[in-house]
Amino acid sequence: MLAVPDSYVTTTVGVSLWAETKWRAILAHRSEAARECSLPGLLARLPEQARRRIIETEYFTRLTPGPVPGDRHRLTV
């Protein structure tokens, strides 16, 4: 499974209101859900409560530094 260390995560977003829709979208890729090592396949074999905990939160990592002080449109490099 592709992931980064937890310490790299800069933002988390709760998406529990859309968890059921997200799960249906994941299951729409039936060939992926049938594969043992794919994320949909791994999720499909988890108990519902564990699966919901995973899909109810989105995690994001900032890949570039934040805005330059005084200029909210220009990023530092």
C-alpha positions as CSV (number, residue, x, y, z in Angstrom):
1,M,0.0,0.0,0.0
2,L,1.4,3.4,-1.0
3,A,1.7,5.6,2.1
4,V,3.9,8.2,3.8
5,P,4.9,8.3,7.4
6,D,2.3,9.9,9.7
7,S,4.7,12.7,10.5
8,Y,4.5,13.9,6.9
9,V,0.7,14.5,7.0
10,T,0.0,18.2,7.3
11,T,-3.8,18.2,7.0
12,T,-6.7,15.8,7.8
13,V,-10.2,16.2,6.6
14,G,-13.2,14.4,8.0
15,V,-15.4,13.0,5.2
16,S,-17.7,10.8,7.2
17,L,-20.8,12.4,5.6
18,W,-19.6,11.0,2.3
19,A,-18.2,7.6,3.6
20,E,-21.1,5.5,2.1
21,T,-20.7,7.2,-1.3
22,K,-17.0,6.8,-1.2
23,W,-17.4,3.1,-0.4
24,R,-19.8,2.6,-3.3
25,A,-17.3,4.3,-5.6
26,I,-14.5,2.0,-4.4
27,L,-16.7,-1.1,-5.0
28,A,-17.6,0.1,-8.5
29,H,-14.1,-1.0,-9.4
30,R,-14.9,-4.7,-9.0
31,S,-11.8,-6.1,-10.5
32,E,-9.7,-4.0,-8.0
33,A,-11.8,-5.1,-5.1
34,A,-11.3,-8.7,-6.1
35,R,-7.5,-8.4,-6.0
36,E,-5.9,-9.4,-2.8
37,C,-3.2,-6.7,-2.5
38,S,-5.1,-3.7,-3.9
39,L,-6.4,-1.1,-1.5
40,P,-10.1,-1.8,-2.5
41,G,-9.4,-5.5,-2.0
42,L,-7.8,-4.9,1.5
43,L,-10.7,-2.6,2.5
44,A,-13.3,-5.1,1.3
45,R,-12.0,-7.8,3.6
46,L,-12.0,-5.6,6.7
47,P,-14.8,-5.5,9.2
48,E,-17.2,-2.6,8.5
49,Q,-16.2,-0.6,11.6
50,A,-12.5,-0.7,10.7
51,R,-13.2,0.1,7.1
52,R,-15.3,3.1,8.0
53,R,-12.5,4.5,10.3
54,I,-10.2,4.3,7.3
55,I,-12.4,5.9,4.7
56,E,-13.9,8.6,6.9
57,T,-10.8,10.7,6.9
58,E,-8.7,12.0,4.1
59,Y,-5.0,12.8,4.7
60,F,-2.9,15.3,2.8
61,T,0.8,16.2,2.7
62,R,2.0,19.6,1.6
63,L,4.6,19.0,-1.1
64,T,5.9,22.6,-1.3
65,P,6.5,25.2,1.3
66,G,3.8,27.7,2.2
67,P,3.3,31.2,0.8
68,V,6.0,33.8,0.9
69,P,5.4,36.2,3.8
70,G,3.5,39.2,2.4
71,D,2.5,37.5,-0.9
72,R,-0.3,34.9,-0.4
73,H,-0.1,33.9,-4.1
74,R,3.6,33.1,-4.4
75,L,5.1,29.9,-2.9
76,T,8.7,29.6,-1.7
77,V,10.9,26.9,-3.3
